[in-house]
Amino acid sequence: VQLQASGGGLVQPGGSLRLSCVASGIIFSINRMGWFRQAPGKQRELVASISSGGSTHYQDAVKGRFTISRDNAKNTVFLQMNSLKPEDTAVYYCNAASQYGSGRFTPWGQGTQVTVSS
């Protein structure tokens, strides 16, 4: 399994970023896919997920600011992040999401760092 996230960077508060993640070694199209994040000193948490049919779910903290989407033909999941806040600073990872909100596959991959700071 390979989960390769990209698109992170340093952005000012209020700015935007678009993350991408290419998954290989899994049957991408049948899996609910999720974006997770881990801030320093905190546990990894599920931020947003999207089912194989396109239904989405968001953590309250990011509702209205983040949008998850997927391209099954390219085994890719995206996260559009707008109105970024300093508290969004974290390493972001993608994985298939279990019903319990955890990642289904290992290894997780390196993730992509998002830093929101002025």
N, C-alpha and C positions, 0 to 999 in steps of 0.2 A: 504494500500500500504506500502510495506517495500522495501527500497533501501539500501542495506548493502554493503558499500565499504570497502576494506581492501588492505593491501600491501604497504602502505606508510612507510616513515621512513626518517632517516637522511642519506644523501649520498653526497659524494664529487663532485665537478664540473667534468663533463665528465663521471660520473657514470650512472648506469641504475637501474630502478625499474620496476616492473610489478604489476599493479593494477588490482584488480578483483572486480566485483560488482554483487551480486545476487539480482535479483528483484522478488518480490512476490506480488500477488494481482493485477497484470496487465496481459493482454494477450501479453506476451513478444514477441512472434514470429512475430507479425504484426507491432510492433512499431519500428520506427527509434530510436535507442538508442544513447545517447551521454554522453561524459565526459565533465564536467564543472569544473572550478576552480575559487576560490576566494582568492585573495591575501589580506593582511591587508590593509584596507583603500580603497579597490577597489570593484567594482561591480563584481558579479559572471558573468563569460563569458563561452561561449561554446568553447571547445578546439578541439573536434573531434566528429564525428558522423558516424554511420553506419546504412544503411537501412536494412529492413527485407531481402532484396536480396543480401546484402553484399557490396553495393557500399559505398564508404567512402568519407568523406570530412574533411579537416583539416584547422585550423587557420594557417595563414601564418607563425606565429612565431614558430610553431612546425613541419611544413612540413619537411619530411626527417629525423626527429628524433623520432617522436611518431608513433605508429601503433595501431589502434583500431581493435578489432576483437570480435566475439560473438559466443556463443554456445547456440543455441536455445533449445537444449535438456535439458540443465542445467539452463536455464534462467539466463545466466551469460554473462556479457560483460567485456572485458579486455582492458587494455591500457599498451602497452609496451613502456617505455620511455627510450630512449638512449641519450647519449651526453647531459646530464642534465646541466642546467645553473642555476645560482643563481636566475634569474628572473622567473624560473619555480616554485619557492617556493610558496606554496599555499595549501589551503584545497581543495582536489579533491572530486567531487561528481559525481554520475551517475544519469541519469533520462532519460525518453523518451524525445526526442527533437521535439519541434514543428517546423513548417515551418518558424517561426520567430526567431528561435534560442534560444527559452526559454524552460524551463522544463515544462513538461505537468502535472506532478503529484505532489501532496503534501501528506505527509511531505517529505522533501528531504533526511532525514537521516543525520547521524552525519558526513559523509564524512571521508576521510583519509588524514592526514597531510603529505605533502611532503616538506622536507627542504633540500635545496641544499646549502651546505656551506663547506668551508675548515676549 
